[in-house]
Amino acid sequence: MVRASTRRTLLAGIVLAALGWGVYWLVDRPDGERPELQGQIASAADVAGDRAILDLASIADFPWDRLHLISAYTPDDVISSELGFDWQPYSRLNEMIFGDLVLAYDERWLAVFVRGGSDVTGWLVFNVDEDRPSVGFEFHDVPLVLARERARFETQWVGRDPGTGKGDWLLRVAPDR
């Protein structure tokens, strides 16, 4: 016969495990987030200067075959459709709060780096940051898909504040060589 204190301990353990799994289920995000990449691209643009060409393959030096750039307000089902497989960068909790919009704010871009058919080797959300130079993209084909060898962008320094010198880098797909 199992004592009452043992049953309470066992029940508490089961409840804690269920709560832990529930929290994990709500906040789980896919592997491969690379938030440092925005700063690396901004630094490379600082070095290259205005109207220069940045080769993203030399900056994003991890394995990938194609880059998907997705603009704000794109529903997650459209992202999955564009990628060709089911994937979303945010947690279920984020989806409960903001609905099916992955990028529910202006001036945000999602970059997804894919190798092979469905191996996401990196992803990040580019944000316009008020405290440091940021990276934004200008593209008209939404979403934009580029092979690694074509992921080259022309830089443009925009939005310079004369008082602080703070501005942002706007990147446009570079013309073919």
C-alpha positions in Angstrom: 0.0 0.0 0.0 1.3 3.4 -1.0 1.5 6.0 1.7 -0.3 9.4 1.3 2.9 11.4 1.4 4.4 9.2 -1.4 1.2 9.7 -3.5 1.4 13.5 -2.9 5.1 13.5 -3.9 4.4 11.5 -7.0 1.5 13.7 -8.0 3.5 16.8 -7.4 6.3 15.4 -9.7 3.8 14.6 -12.4 2.2 18.1 -12.2 5.7 19.8 -12.3 6.7 17.7 -15.3 3.5 18.6 -17.1 3.9 22.3 -16.3 7.5 22.1 -17.5 6.5 20.5 -20.8 3.7 23.0 -21.2 6.1 26.0 -20.8 8.6 24.4 -23.2 5.8 23.8 -25.7 4.8 27.5 -25.5 8.2 29.1 -25.7 10.2 26.6 -27.8 11.9 28.2 -30.8 13.8 26.4 -33.6 17.5 26.0 -33.5 19.8 28.2 -35.6 18.9 31.7 -34.6 21.8 34.0 -35.4 21.0 37.4 -33.9 24.7 38.4 -34.1 24.5 38.4 -37.9 22.8 41.8 -38.0 25.7 43.4 -36.3 28.2 41.6 -38.5 26.4 42.8 -41.6 26.2 46.4 -40.3 30.0 46.3 -39.4 30.8 44.9 -42.9 28.8 47.7 -44.4 30.6 50.3 -42.2 33.9 49.0 -43.5 32.7 48.8 -47.2 31.0 52.2 -47.1 28.1 53.7 -49.1 27.3 52.2 -52.5 29.6 49.2 -52.0 28.7 45.6 -52.7 28.4 43.1 -49.8 28.7 39.4 -50.5 26.6 37.8 -47.8 28.2 34.4 -48.3 31.5 35.8 -46.9 29.7 37.3 -43.9 27.3 34.4 -43.1 30.1 31.9 -43.1 28.1 28.8 -42.2 26.6 26.2 -44.6 23.6 27.4 -46.6 22.4 27.1 -50.3 19.7 29.7 -50.4 18.5 32.8 -48.5 14.8 33.6 -48.1 14.1 37.3 -47.2 10.6 37.9 -45.9 9.1 41.2 -45.0 6.9 42.4 -42.1 3.3 41.2 -41.8 3.9 37.9 -43.7 1.7 35.2 -42.2 3.5 32.1 -41.0 1.7 29.8 -43.5 3.0 31.9 -46.3 6.5 31.6 -44.9 6.2 27.8 -44.7 4.8 27.7 -48.3 7.7 29.8 -49.6 10.2 27.7 -47.8 8.6 24.5 -49.1 8.3 23.0 -45.6 6.6 23.7 -42.2 8.7 26.2 -40.2 8.2 29.2 -38.0 10.7 31.2 -36.1 8.6 32.2 -33.1 7.1 30.3 -30.2 3.5 29.2 -29.9 3.2 31.8 -27.1 4.2 34.6 -29.6 1.6 33.2 -32.0 -1.1 33.3 -29.3 -0.3 37.0 -28.6 0.3 38.2 -32.2 -1.7 35.7 -34.3 -0.2 34.2 -37.4 2.0 37.2 -38.2 5.6 36.3 -37.6 6.8 39.9 -38.1 4.0 42.0 -36.6 5.9 45.3 -36.8 7.1 47.7 -39.5 10.8 47.7 -40.4 11.4 44.0 -39.7 12.7 41.4 -42.1 13.1 37.7 -41.6 16.1 36.0 -43.1 16.1 32.2 -43.3 19.2 30.4 -44.5 18.5 26.9 -45.9 20.8 24.1 -47.0 19.4 21.3 -49.1 15.6 20.7 -49.1 14.7 21.8 -45.5 17.7 22.2 -43.3 17.5 25.7 -41.7 21.1 26.4 -40.8 20.4 30.0 -39.7 17.7 32.6 -39.2 17.3 36.0 -37.7 14.9 38.9 -37.6 16.5 42.2 -38.6 15.1 45.0 -36.5 15.6 48.7 -37.0 17.4 49.7 -33.7 17.3 53.2 -32.4 20.6 52.9 -30.5 23.0 51.7 -33.2 23.2 51.4 -37.0 20.7 48.8 -38.2 20.2 46.8 -41.4 17.1 47.0 -43.6 16.3 45.6 -47.0 14.7 46.9 -50.1 13.2 44.3 -52.4 10.1 44.2 -54.5 9.7 40.4 -55.0 8.2 39.4 -51.7 9.4 37.1 -50.4 12.8 37.1 -52.0 14.8 33.9 -52.6 18.5 34.1 -53.5 21.0 31.4 -54.2 24.2 31.7 -52.1 26.2 32.9 -55.0 23.7 35.6 -55.8 23.3 36.9 -52.2 25.1 40.1 -52.9 23.7 43.5 -51.8 24.5 47.1 -52.6 24.8 49.3 -49.5 23.2 52.7 -48.9 23.6 54.7 -45.7 20.2 56.3 -44.9 18.6 58.2 -42.1 21.7 59.9 -40.7 20.9 62.0 -37.7 23.3 65.0 -37.8 23.4 65.2 -34.0 24.3 61.6 -33.2 25.5 60.3 -36.6 23.2 57.3 -36.1 21.8 55.9 -39.3 20.8 52.7 -40.9 22.1 50.6 -43.8 19.6 49.9 -46.5 20.6 46.8 -48.6 19.4 46.3 -52.2 20.0 43.2 -54.2 23.1 43.9 -56.3 22.8 43.6 -60.1 24.4 40.4 -61.6 28.0 40.8 -62.4 
